[in-house]
Every structure is written in C-alpha cells, then in structure tokens.
Amino acid sequence: MRKLHFTGEITLDQIFQDYKMEIYDNILLTIQDNYKKDEISEINVVNITINGKEHVWNLTKDKIVTLLNRCIDFYKSPDLEQYEKCQICLDIINNLTNNKKQQVY
C-alpha cells in the first residue's frame, strides 16, 4: 500500500476528491495483493498523512466485494472507461464468490 503525504491546508474530503484515481488504484492493488491471504482478516487500503497526522482506512475481508463494486462503478465512468481494471475487480469478486461456495459444500 502506498502512503500519501500532504502538508498545508487540505482536508480528507479534498484529498479524496482530487486524488480519486490514485486512491482507487491503490485500493485495487492492495486488495489484489492481499485478498487470498487467509491469515489476514483486515487490509489497510488507504494511508494518508496530513501535516504529520496519519489517517488509515482498514477494510475487513467481508467488505472486499462491496468495495470492489464501488471500484467498478468508478472505473467504468464515461470519464475513465478503464475496463481492464473493472475486469480485475470482477475476477477477484468471482474468485471470492467461488471460494465461498466451495467452502459451504
């Protein structure tokens, strides 16, 4: 996970608005690198430091699919049309869904 550092008069809302692509890319890469690790129950997906104060967004494994669906909505917007990233999200969702079905049987 990449850490974002800022100084000066900036809020978390401004950062999320101005750096959406970088944040969503970081979320996707972090999930992609960690979702198969059984020993991890929580993933740090966003780490932002503003004037030395750290803000960390953690994601529990049961919320991964929800966040990936948000990523898909973001990437498929007419401004971006980054369908290859949408496909990565869908592949992870399918993998997680198939694994849950196999565990039930």
C-alpha positions in Angstrom: 0.0 0.0 0.0 1.3 3.4 -1.0 1.2 6.2 1.6 0.1 9.6 0.5 1.6 12.6 2.4 0.2 16.1 2.4 1.1 19.4 4.1 -0.8 22.7 4.4 -4.4 23.5 4.5 -6.1 20.4 2.9 -8.9 18.2 4.2 -9.5 14.5 3.7 -12.6 15.4 1.6 -10.4 17.4 -0.7 -7.8 14.7 -1.0 -10.5 12.1 -1.8 -11.9 14.4 -4.4 -8.6 15.5 -6.0 -6.8 12.1 -5.9 -9.6 9.7 -6.6 -7.7 7.8 -9.3 -4.6 7.3 -7.2 -6.7 6.2 -4.2 -8.9 3.8 -6.2 -5.8 2.3 -7.9 -4.1 1.9 -4.5 -7.2 0.2 -3.2 -7.4 -2.2 -6.1 -3.7 -3.1 -6.0 -3.8 -3.6 -2.2 -6.8 -5.9 -2.4 -5.3 -7.8 -5.3 -2.1 -8.4 -3.3 -3.9 -9.5 -0.1 -7.3 -11.0 -0.7 -6.0 -14.6 -0.9 -4.1 -14.5 2.4 -6.1 -16.4 4.9 -4.2 -15.2 7.8 -5.2 -11.6 7.2 -8.6 -10.5 8.5 -8.2 -6.8 7.8 -6.4 -5.0 5.0 -5.0 -1.4 5.2 -6.2 0.0 1.8 -5.6 3.8 2.3 -3.0 5.6 4.3 -3.0 9.4 4.2 -0.8 11.7 6.3 -1.8 15.4 6.6 0.7 17.6 8.4 2.1 14.6 10.3 -1.3 13.2 11.3 -2.0 9.7 9.9 -5.4 8.6 8.6 -5.7 4.9 7.8 -8.7 3.2 6.2 -8.9 -0.5 7.0 -11.1 -3.0 5.2 -12.3 -6.2 6.7 -12.3 -9.2 4.3 -16.1 -9.4 4.3 -16.3 -5.9 2.8 -14.0 -6.6 -0.1 -16.7 -7.3 -2.7 -18.7 -4.2 -1.7 -15.6 -2.0 -2.2 -14.7 -3.7 -5.5 -18.2 -2.9 -6.8 -17.5 0.7 -5.9 -14.2 0.5 -7.8 -16.0 -0.9 -10.8 -18.5 2.0 -10.7 -15.6 4.4 -10.6 -13.5 2.8 -13.3 -16.4 2.4 -15.8 -17.5 6.0 -15.6 -17.6 7.8 -19.0 -14.6 10.0 -18.0 -12.4 7.0 -17.4 -13.6 3.8 -19.1 -10.9 1.7 -17.6 -12.5 -1.6 -18.3 -9.3 -3.6 -17.8 -9.4 -2.5 -14.1 -13.1 -3.4 -14.0 -12.2 -6.9 -15.2 -9.6 -7.3 -12.5 -12.3 -6.3 -9.9 -14.7 -8.8 -11.4 -12.1 -11.6 -11.4 -11.4 -11.1 -7.7 -15.1 -11.0 -6.9 -15.6 -14.2 -8.9 -12.7 -15.8 -7.2 -14.0 -14.9 -3.7 -17.6 -16.0 -4.6 -16.4 -19.3 -5.9 -14.3 -20.0 -2.9 -17.2 -19.3 -0.5 -19.4 -21.7 -2.5 -16.8 -24.4 -2.3 -16.4 -23.9 1.5 -20.1 -24.4 2.0 -20.2 -27.9 0.4 
